[in-house]
Amino acid sequence: MVRQYWEVGTFNTNLNNGHTMNKETSGIVRQWNDRKGFGFIKSDSGVDIFFHIAALYGDCRPKVGDKVFYIQAKDDQGRIAAKHVRYRHLTVDNPDIRKKPVSASLDKPNENIKVILKNKKIVFQNIKLKLFIFVLLLVPMLIGVTQLWNNHGFPWAACLYLVTSLLAFYLYWDDKKRAGINAQRIPEATLHIVEILGGWIGALFAQQLFRHKTRKLSFQFIFWLIIIVHELFWLDQVFLAGKYFGGIH
């Protein structure tokens, strides 16, 4: 196993496909969640900088209050994050510190059960309201698709919604899993394309079930815009005979 030594001082490094980033800066670990493998550094200027376990270099995990050096960069989604986080003193780099700990169910079963129950509570809170909204959104599409099938013998619309929704559900599940292990993420554009093609139903269900992509406003804006377009299209087909969007023949 190759080990590297990291010394005190400032240096330049190449990140993000060879682009040279800023020099090292210092800060203090303000928050660290060892279970999830991420935390925040309070920079000398008072700004909180996100850092992931994969960015750590040294011989031990960070603790709140530790003085560290890091390089400010951007992650794959363009957000500010700390890279090459290290302690100020000379250390031997141990790659094992960049591995996420084994699930707490092995050594803290009671605590892990509490986490699971808490997550289920989050997923199923306001379940009646969410189901009502979900059904309300489905009604125009279901009526329109049924009319197409009965009147024109077109099952393709129903098949398209079914296939794309299953695909969207899988993509959200896969992207959530990738986020947990810091693997390459599924591009948001890919998710939106599948949603446009009819997969918004599976996407909406997956978002609530996995608590994924629900807090990013820019993503949610595009997502709900896609749903609104689908709703307007089917309302136009069902009640206005395609007056604005054109009828399906």
Backbone bond lengths (Angstrom), bond angles and torsions (degrees), N, CA, C in turn:
res aa  C-N    CA-C-N  psi(-1)  N-CA   C-N-CA  omega(-1)  CA-C   N-CA-C  phi
1 M - - - 1.465 - - 1.528 109.03 -
2 V 1.303 116.03 128.89 1.458 120.43 -179.43 1.505 109.25 -83.44
3 R 1.314 117.17 131.00 1.462 122.27 177.70 1.520 108.83 -116.04
4 Q 1.325 116.47 143.68 1.448 121.99 -179.26 1.526 109.26 -116.46
5 Y 1.339 115.55 151.79 1.451 121.19 177.77 1.522 108.70 -108.96
6 W 1.339 114.38 134.47 1.458 120.21 -179.06 1.525 108.23 -117.12
7 E 1.319 116.37 124.22 1.444 121.63 -173.11 1.523 111.00 -107.40
8 V 1.353 115.34 165.13 1.447 121.92 177.82 1.517 108.73 -69.58
9 G 1.308 115.67 145.06 1.449 119.28 176.44 1.500 111.00 133.88
10 T 1.323 116.19 -177.16 1.442 121.09 178.34 1.504 109.07 -114.70
11 F 1.324 115.91 147.47 1.447 120.35 179.61 1.514 108.94 -155.77
12 N 1.314 116.27 162.81 1.457 121.70 174.40 1.510 108.40 -97.37
13 T 1.336 115.81 150.95 1.455 120.59 175.95 1.502 108.86 -141.07
14 N 1.320 117.09 163.69 1.455 120.85 179.94 1.514 109.18 -104.08
15 L 1.335 115.61 122.80 1.457 122.15 179.57 1.517 108.14 -130.52
16 N 1.336 114.21 166.71 1.459 120.42 175.43 1.519 112.16 50.56
17 N 1.318 115.32 65.18 1.459 122.10 173.86 1.516 112.70 63.74
18 G 1.309 116.96 39.30 1.445 119.80 170.61 1.505 115.56 91.64
19 H 1.308 120.09 0.47 1.442 120.88 179.48 1.533 109.38 -81.43
20 T 1.292 118.01 129.23 1.458 122.04 -178.56 1.518 109.91 -74.05
21 M 1.316 116.17 128.60 1.453 120.78 -177.37 1.526 109.68 -103.00
22 N 1.318 117.43 -173.20 1.443 123.13 -177.07 1.520 111.89 -69.87
23 K 1.338 115.23 165.38 1.456 120.52 176.30 1.516 110.62 -71.52
24 E 1.319 114.12 169.81 1.459 119.51 179.02 1.513 111.18 -62.62
25 T 1.331 114.46 147.34 1.455 121.45 171.17 1.521 107.40 -133.85
26 S 1.282 117.27 167.10 1.461 120.25 -174.70 1.522 110.90 -115.68
27 G 1.306 114.63 162.94 1.456 121.27 178.15 1.519 110.13 -171.44
28 I 1.315 115.69 -175.47 1.459 122.05 -179.02 1.520 109.04 -124.68
29 V 1.323 116.57 135.97 1.460 120.69 178.70 1.528 108.56 -65.84
30 R 1.326 115.20 114.40 1.463 120.28 -179.25 1.524 111.84 -91.06
31 Q 1.338 115.84 -32.58 1.472 120.45 -178.31 1.519 109.15 -150.59
32 W 1.334 116.47 139.93 1.463 120.48 176.82 1.519 109.45 -146.83
33 N 1.343 116.39 125.48 1.459 122.74 177.28 1.521 107.76 -110.83
34 D 1.322 115.93 99.49 1.463 119.88 -175.33 1.526 111.78 -68.96
35 R 1.313 117.45 -28.53 1.464 121.32 179.68 1.534 110.68 -66.02
36 K 1.340 116.31 -42.42 1.466 120.58 -177.85 1.521 112.63 -93.86
37 G 1.334 117.04 -16.55 1.451 119.77 175.15 1.506 115.33 79.77
38 F 1.325 117.85 36.41 1.465 119.67 174.42 1.524 109.63 -153.98
39 G 1.325 115.30 166.51 1.451 120.32 180.00 1.519 110.93 -166.70
40 F 1.338 115.17 -166.52 1.459 120.84 -178.72 1.525 110.15 -135.56
41 I 1.316 114.23 139.85 1.468 122.02 176.13 1.526 108.45 -107.37
42 K 1.314 116.72 131.03 1.456 120.32 173.61 1.517 107.93 -89.43
43 S 1.329 116.03 111.41 1.458 120.48 -176.77 1.524 110.77 -69.96
44 D 1.318 115.30 167.66 1.457 119.64 178.72 1.520 112.22 -62.81
45 S 1.331 116.62 -21.42 1.463 120.84 177.79 1.521 112.45 -88.41
46 G 1.355 116.51 -0.77 1.463 120.93 176.35 1.504 115.47 92.14
47 V 1.341 118.10 6.77 1.458 122.21 -179.01 1.525 109.90 -94.11
48 D 1.324 116.93 138.33 1.460 121.68 176.84 1.525 109.78 -82.39
49 I 1.345 116.59 126.29 1.451 123.04 -179.02 1.526 108.89 -116.29
50 F 1.325 116.30 126.65 1.462 121.75 179.28 1.525 110.39 -72.42
51 F 1.342 117.38 142.54 1.464 119.96 170.92 1.520 110.23 -144.51
52 H 1.331 114.36 146.32 1.466 122.21 -176.10 1.517 109.62 -106.55
53 I 1.310 115.75 158.38 1.457 120.91 -178.36 1.531 111.76 -59.11
54 A 1.338 116.56 -29.09 1.467 120.40 -179.86 1.522 112.53 -68.75
55 A 1.341 117.20 -14.90 1.460 120.89 -178.35 1.527 112.78 -91.15
56 L 1.347 117.56 -0.87 1.458 121.54 -175.33 1.524 111.99 -79.92
57 Y 1.319 115.63 142.15 1.466 122.51 172.52 1.524 107.70 -137.97
58 G 1.329 115.97 134.82 1.458 120.29 -178.96 1.510 110.50 146.18
59 D 1.326 115.56 -155.66 1.460 119.31 -176.19 1.521 113.58 -118.20
60 C 1.360 118.37 3.67 1.460 119.88 179.83 1.529 109.80 -157.73
61 R 1.322 114.96 162.47 1.465 121.10 177.73 1.528 109.97 -72.31
62 P 1.329 116.84 154.78 1.469 119.43 179.12 1.521 111.85 -75.36
63 K 1.318 114.99 159.28 1.459 122.69 173.92 1.520 107.94 -131.08
64 V 1.306 115.09 153.53 1.455 119.83 178.94 1.528 109.44 -59.10
65 G 1.322 116.06 130.09 1.456 121.61 -179.45 1.515 113.76 99.25
66 D 1.341 117.90 -9.71 1.463 120.79 179.51 1.527 111.14 -68.36
67 K 1.326 115.11 139.27 1.462 121.58 173.95 1.525 108.23 -85.18
68 V 1.344 117.02 125.91 1.463 120.85 -177.00 1.521 110.51 -134.42
69 F 1.328 114.35 160.64 1.452 122.26 171.34 1.526 107.94 -112.42
70 Y 1.316 116.62 148.21 1.465 120.22 -178.92 1.526 109.76 -156.61
71 I 1.323 114.52 167.30 1.454 121.34 176.13 1.519 108.12 -113.92
72 Q 1.307 116.87 124.05 1.459 120.77 -179.52 1.522 109.81 -78.31
73 A 1.332 115.86 126.76 1.465 121.13 -177.91 1.518 108.18 -144.51
74 K 1.315 116.04 -167.33 1.457 121.94 178.13 1.525 108.96 -124.95
75 D 1.342 115.30 142.72 1.465 118.70 178.31 1.527 110.16 -83.69
76 D 1.332 116.88 -171.46 1.463 121.74 -175.55 1.522 112.83 -63.89
77 Q 1.346 117.10 -21.97 1.452 120.55 -178.87 1.521 112.17 -101.77
78 G 1.338 116.90 11.60 1.454 121.03 175.76 1.515 115.19 82.09
79 R 1.334 118.19 12.24 1.465 121.24 -179.98 1.531 110.30 -90.95
80 I 1.320 115.77 146.67 1.459 120.96 178.60 1.521 109.77 -67.18
81 A 1.321 116.43 132.04 1.464 121.44 -179.86 1.520 108.80 -150.75
82 A 1.322 115.60 159.10 1.463 121.47 178.30 1.516 109.73 -93.00
83 K 1.331 116.09 133.80 1.461 122.04 176.91 1.531 108.44 -118.67
84 H 1.323 115.47 158.18 1.474 121.32 178.18 1.530 111.36 49.41
85 V 1.312 115.51 55.68 1.465 121.24 179.01 1.522 108.99 -78.53
86 R 1.356 117.05 127.30 1.466 120.81 -177.31 1.521 109.88 -145.33
87 Y 1.337 114.68 163.50 1.453 119.89 174.93 1.529 110.41 -79.75
88 R 1.313 116.13 164.37 1.462 120.75 -175.05 1.522 112.22 -76.31
89 H 1.326 117.66 -21.76 1.458 120.64 -176.40 1.529 111.05 -94.65
90 L 1.292 116.50 164.43 1.463 122.61 178.63 1.525 109.73 -65.90
91 T 1.322 116.49 126.16 1.456 120.44 -178.47 1.527 110.43 -138.49
92 V 1.312 115.01 161.29 1.458 121.57 172.94 1.519 107.50 -95.20
93 D 1.319 116.83 126.85 1.464 120.54 -178.40 1.520 110.53 -73.96
94 N 1.315 115.57 123.65 1.457 122.55 177.80 1.528 108.51 -112.06
95 P 1.332 118.52 108.89 1.474 120.97 -177.30 1.524 113.81 -58.53
96 D 1.321 117.60 -21.89 1.467 120.37 -177.25 1.524 112.28 -64.98
97 I 1.340 118.19 -23.07 1.466 119.39 -178.98 1.517 111.17 -70.32
98 R 1.338 116.72 -15.22 1.459 119.88 179.60 1.529 112.46 -91.62
99 K 1.337 116.56 5.45 1.454 120.61 177.55 1.518 109.48 -95.36
100 K 1.321 115.62 135.95 1.454 119.50 177.74 1.521 110.21 -68.41
101 P 1.331 117.79 143.94 1.469 119.82 -179.91 1.521 111.47 -66.03
102 V 1.326 115.28 153.82 1.459 120.70 176.21 1.516 108.82 -62.45
103 S 1.330 116.59 149.89 1.462 121.06 -177.69 1.516 111.36 -48.81
104 A 1.318 114.74 138.93 1.468 120.20 -177.25 1.517 112.49 -64.33
105 S 1.316 116.91 -9.75 1.467 118.74 -179.88 1.519 111.78 -64.25
106 L 1.349 116.77 -17.98 1.455 119.62 -178.72 1.527 112.29 -78.75
107 D 1.360 115.33 -30.72 1.461 116.70 -176.00 1.527 113.34 -125.09
108 K 1.344 117.32 -15.65 1.446 119.74 179.06 1.527 108.81 -135.63
109 P 1.312 117.59 68.70 1.464 120.49 -174.59 1.514 113.54 -60.35
110 N 1.324 117.12 -39.82 1.461 119.92 -177.87 1.522 111.47 -64.49
111 E 1.348 114.78 -41.99 1.458 119.24 179.66 1.526 110.72 -66.43
112 N 1.336 116.06 -38.34 1.463 120.15 -179.41 1.525 111.33 -66.61
113 I 1.340 116.76 -37.87 1.459 120.73 177.64 1.517 110.51 -62.73
114 K 1.340 116.51 -38.95 1.456 120.20 178.50 1.527 110.84 -62.82
115 V 1.328 116.03 -40.39 1.466 120.12 179.24 1.521 110.50 -63.61
116 I 1.343 116.80 -44.13 1.460 121.14 179.68 1.527 110.99 -61.36
117 L 1.332 115.80 -46.40 1.458 119.87 179.76 1.518 111.63 -63.90
118 K 1.333 116.45 -36.94 1.461 120.48 178.41 1.517 110.38 -64.98
119 N 1.340 116.38 -42.79 1.467 120.10 179.46 1.526 111.19 -64.27
120 K 1.341 116.93 -39.33 1.455 119.45 177.97 1.520 110.71 -65.06
121 K 1.318 116.33 -37.56 1.453 119.86 178.84 1.522 110.44 -63.94
122 I 1.339 116.33 -39.48 1.460 120.15 179.17 1.522 110.42 -64.65
123 V 1.342 115.78 -44.54 1.463 120.23 -176.92 1.523 111.24 -63.00
124 F 1.332 116.84 -41.72 1.449 120.30 -171.55 1.529 114.17 -100.25
125 Q 1.333 117.78 11.71 1.454 118.70 175.95 1.529 109.25 -71.08
126 N 1.332 116.81 144.42 1.466 122.57 -177.65 1.530 111.65 55.40
127 I 1.323 116.44 36.75 1.459 121.05 -174.05 1.519 111.92 -62.32
128 K 1.327 118.29 -37.68 1.463 120.92 -178.55 1.522 111.15 -66.05
129 L 1.325 116.44 -43.10 1.462 120.11 179.62 1.523 110.90 -65.53
130 K 1.331 116.34 -42.03 1.456 120.14 -179.66 1.527 111.62 -65.28
131 L 1.337 116.79 -40.34 1.457 120.19 177.75 1.523 111.35 -65.00
132 F 1.324 116.05 -38.73 1.465 120.28 178.95 1.525 110.67 -62.67
133 I 1.336 117.10 -45.95 1.463 121.07 179.16 1.521 110.41 -64.69
134 F 1.339 116.08 -41.16 1.464 120.89 -179.39 1.532 110.69 -61.42
135 V 1.336 116.98 -46.54 1.464 120.93 179.54 1.522 110.23 -65.52
136 L 1.324 116.51 -40.36 1.464 121.01 -180.00 1.527 110.94 -60.19
137 L 1.314 116.61 -38.86 1.462 120.66 178.66 1.525 112.24 -70.68
138 L 1.324 116.35 -30.03 1.461 120.73 -178.13 1.526 113.35 -77.05
139 V 1.331 117.19 -27.33 1.463 120.63 -171.91 1.526 113.78 -56.06
140 P 1.355 120.79 -53.23 1.473 119.50 -178.99 1.524 112.63 -59.09
141 M 1.334 116.60 -41.41 1.457 120.45 -179.33 1.523 110.93 -65.84
142 L 1.335 117.66 -43.67 1.460 121.05 -178.57 1.529 111.10 -64.43
143 I 1.325 116.47 -41.21 1.474 119.61 178.82 1.526 109.92 -64.57
144 G 1.332 116.35 -45.95 1.453 120.32 -178.59 1.522 112.76 -64.09
145 V 1.319 116.66 -43.89 1.463 121.12 -179.96 1.527 110.55 -65.65
146 T 1.327 116.75 -39.40 1.472 120.69 178.56 1.521 110.87 -64.69
147 Q 1.324 117.02 -41.98 1.463 120.29 178.39 1.527 111.38 -63.12
148 L 1.324 115.97 -41.55 1.464 119.32 177.78 1.524 111.46 -60.26
149 W 1.303 115.51 -42.49 1.460 120.85 -177.78 1.531 111.38 -68.26
150 N 1.346 115.83 -44.94 1.465 119.87 -176.08 1.526 112.51 -74.62
151 N 1.332 116.28 -42.10 1.461 120.54 -173.40 1.516 113.98 -86.38
152 H 1.314 116.60 -31.66 1.460 119.64 -174.38 1.529 113.27 -121.42
153 G 1.312 116.73 -5.48 1.461 119.39 -179.19 1.514 113.28 68.28
154 F 1.353 116.35 34.83 1.460 121.62 -178.90 1.534 109.70 -104.97
155 P 1.331 118.87 95.52 1.472 119.93 176.38 1.524 112.58 -85.66
156 W 1.347 117.32 -4.17 1.463 119.69 -172.62 1.521 112.85 -63.81
157 A 1.340 116.78 -32.93 1.465 119.16 -178.79 1.527 110.87 -65.72
158 A 1.337 115.70 -44.48 1.468 119.82 178.65 1.517 110.59 -63.69
159 C 1.324 116.70 -42.32 1.470 120.77 179.62 1.527 110.94 -64.31
160 L 1.337 116.32 -39.48 1.468 120.41 -179.13 1.525 110.97 -63.69
161 Y 1.328 116.82 -45.34 1.467 120.19 179.08 1.523 111.27 -63.88
162 L 1.316 116.27 -40.03 1.465 120.01 -179.04 1.523 111.23 -65.54
163 V 1.328 116.79 -50.00 1.466 121.10 -176.53 1.526 111.39 -65.41
164 T 1.325 116.93 -46.67 1.472 119.70 -177.99 1.527 111.77 -68.60
165 S 1.318 117.45 -32.30 1.468 119.62 177.98 1.528 111.09 -68.81
166 L 1.335 116.41 -40.81 1.468 119.49 175.79 1.525 110.50 -64.02
167 L 1.332 116.31 -39.88 1.465 120.22 178.39 1.520 111.03 -65.00
168 A 1.321 116.73 -43.68 1.468 120.70 179.43 1.522 111.30 -61.92
169 F 1.330 116.45 -42.43 1.465 120.86 178.60 1.523 110.44 -59.51
170 Y 1.321 115.98 -45.12 1.463 119.96 179.15 1.523 111.06 -63.82
171 L 1.327 118.57 -43.22 1.465 121.87 -178.53 1.521 111.47 -63.11
172 Y 1.330 117.19 -40.08 1.472 120.13 177.57 1.522 110.47 -65.39
173 W 1.323 116.29 -43.64 1.469 119.66 177.98 1.523 110.77 -60.77
174 D 1.328 116.46 -43.97 1.459 121.02 -179.01 1.524 111.46 -66.75
175 D 1.317 117.13 -40.88 1.466 120.74 179.96 1.522 111.22 -66.94
176 K 1.334 116.53 -37.83 1.469 120.58 176.21 1.527 110.23 -62.63
177 K 1.317 116.72 -42.17 1.463 120.80 178.95 1.523 110.65 -64.99
178 R 1.328 116.67 -41.57 1.467 120.28 179.21 1.523 111.52 -64.32
179 A 1.319 116.33 -37.69 1.463 119.84 179.21 1.528 110.96 -62.73
180 G 1.331 116.28 -33.69 1.456 120.10 -178.51 1.514 114.08 -71.94
181 I 1.335 117.06 -22.07 1.468 120.05 -179.75 1.528 112.01 -113.91
182 N 1.343 115.80 11.43 1.468 121.72 178.32 1.532 112.16 59.49
183 A 1.324 116.58 35.36 1.464 121.33 176.91 1.520 109.48 -88.96
184 Q 1.333 115.91 172.74 1.456 120.16 179.52 1.518 110.15 -62.01
185 R 1.338 116.08 129.30 1.452 121.30 -174.57 1.521 112.13 -85.39
186 I 1.321 115.43 159.36 1.458 121.44 173.63 1.529 108.09 -77.30
187 P 1.322 118.86 127.56 1.472 120.48 -178.13 1.527 111.49 -57.55
188 E 1.318 115.67 140.75 1.459 119.64 179.60 1.521 110.90 -63.28
189 A 1.328 116.91 -31.52 1.463 120.01 178.16 1.526 111.16 -60.80
190 T 1.332 116.91 -36.57 1.466 121.05 177.98 1.523 110.68 -64.19
191 L 1.325 116.01 -43.80 1.465 120.05 178.12 1.526 110.82 -60.83
192 H 1.321 116.52 -43.09 1.463 119.79 -177.86 1.532 111.85 -68.58
193 I 1.321 117.60 -35.66 1.465 120.40 178.40 1.526 110.45 -62.45
194 V 1.334 115.92 -44.62 1.466 120.22 178.41 1.528 110.08 -63.48
195 E 1.327 117.37 -37.90 1.469 121.39 178.44 1.528 110.90 -65.70
196 I 1.319 116.92 -40.83 1.471 120.94 179.05 1.522 110.50 -61.48
197 L 1.319 116.69 -38.64 1.468 121.68 -178.25 1.530 112.85 -73.34
198 G 1.330 117.01 -3.47 1.462 120.84 177.87 1.513 113.98 124.87
199 G 1.321 117.60 -4.14 1.460 120.42 -176.14 1.510 115.17 -81.49
200 W 1.342 117.37 8.45 1.468 119.34 -179.14 1.531 111.83 -62.29
201 I 1.322 117.09 -26.50 1.473 120.14 -179.35 1.526 109.84 -66.02
202 G 1.335 116.25 -51.75 1.461 119.98 177.82 1.515 111.97 -65.15
203 A 1.337 116.35 -33.94 1.464 120.44 179.47 1.520 111.23 -65.88
204 L 1.329 116.60 -43.53 1.461 120.72 179.83 1.519 110.89 -62.90
205 F 1.315 116.81 -42.37 1.466 120.98 178.82 1.531 110.51 -65.23
206 A 1.341 116.69 -42.38 1.461 120.84 -179.01 1.531 111.54 -66.81
207 Q 1.315 116.96 -38.36 1.462 120.19 178.80 1.517 111.27 -58.16
208 Q 1.318 116.34 -44.38 1.460 120.42 -178.36 1.528 111.96 -73.86
209 L 1.323 116.27 -37.11 1.463 119.78 -177.72 1.527 111.74 -71.52
210 F 1.326 116.97 -42.84 1.461 121.51 -176.21 1.527 112.99 -97.31
211 R 1.333 117.33 -3.60 1.471 121.59 -176.03 1.524 109.69 52.03
212 H 1.320 115.15 53.26 1.460 121.25 -174.08 1.525 109.81 -123.02
213 K 1.325 116.29 132.14 1.474 123.84 177.63 1.527 112.57 65.91
214 T 1.323 117.91 19.14 1.464 120.16 -176.28 1.526 113.21 -88.39
215 R 1.324 116.92 -15.89 1.467 119.67 -175.82 1.522 114.18 -107.82
216 K 1.316 117.05 -5.83 1.458 120.44 179.75 1.524 108.23 -87.68
217 L 1.347 116.43 107.81 1.452 121.13 -171.43 1.519 112.51 -64.08
218 S 1.333 117.76 -40.70 1.458 120.00 -178.46 1.528 110.96 -62.90
219 F 1.334 116.35 -39.02 1.465 120.77 177.95 1.519 110.61 -68.16
220 Q 1.332 116.76 -44.97 1.451 120.83 -178.96 1.530 112.32 -64.86
221 F 1.324 116.94 -33.28 1.466 120.75 178.65 1.529 110.19 -61.36
222 I 1.334 116.36 -48.37 1.469 120.48 179.68 1.527 110.18 -66.82
223 F 1.340 116.05 -40.70 1.459 120.50 -178.43 1.526 111.22 -59.84
224 W 1.329 117.73 -48.07 1.458 120.79 -178.38 1.521 111.87 -73.92
225 L 1.310 117.28 -25.77 1.460 120.28 173.51 1.531 110.10 -64.68
226 I 1.336 115.95 -39.66 1.466 120.98 176.81 1.529 110.25 -62.53
227 I 1.329 116.79 -43.99 1.465 120.62 179.70 1.527 110.72 -63.04
228 I 1.329 116.85 -42.60 1.463 121.02 -179.57 1.524 110.79 -61.05
229 V 1.328 116.87 -42.35 1.470 120.68 178.77 1.530 110.23 -61.77
230 H 1.330 116.72 -44.07 1.465 120.06 177.89 1.530 111.03 -62.21
231 E 1.327 116.93 -42.67 1.460 121.04 -179.90 1.530 110.92 -63.24
232 L 1.319 116.91 -45.92 1.464 120.64 -179.62 1.523 111.22 -63.39
233 F 1.331 115.90 -38.13 1.464 119.80 179.44 1.524 111.08 -61.44
234 W 1.333 116.92 -48.98 1.462 119.85 -176.78 1.520 112.27 -73.70
235 L 1.318 118.39 -32.58 1.465 120.38 174.02 1.518 110.41 -63.01
236 D 1.333 115.27 -39.18 1.461 120.17 177.64 1.530 110.82 -65.51
237 Q 1.338 116.72 -40.77 1.463 120.57 -179.31 1.525 111.72 -67.85
238 V 1.337 116.12 -42.40 1.471 120.89 -173.01 1.522 111.92 -77.24
239 F 1.328 117.15 -44.42 1.464 120.02 -171.45 1.530 114.17 -104.44
240 L 1.331 118.38 -20.15 1.464 120.61 -176.79 1.523 112.73 -121.22
241 A 1.325 116.66 9.33 1.461 122.66 177.47 1.538 112.27 55.48
242 G 1.312 116.35 36.24 1.475 120.33 176.77 1.507 113.84 74.00
243 K 1.329 118.33 32.14 1.464 121.79 -177.03 1.515 112.80 -61.50
244 Y 1.320 116.94 -39.39 1.472 120.61 -175.29 1.537 112.85 -101.52
245 F 1.308 117.40 -35.64 1.461 120.77 -177.58 1.533 112.92 -98.99
246 G 1.338 115.80 -8.97 1.457 119.39 -176.31 1.510 110.97 88.12
247 G 1.304 116.33 136.46 1.453 120.86 -177.29 1.510 112.25 -75.88
248 I 1.314 116.56 154.14 1.466 122.68 176.61 1.523 107.74 -95.27
249 H 1.284 116.24 120.37 1.468 120.71 -177.24 1.525 110.14 -114.18
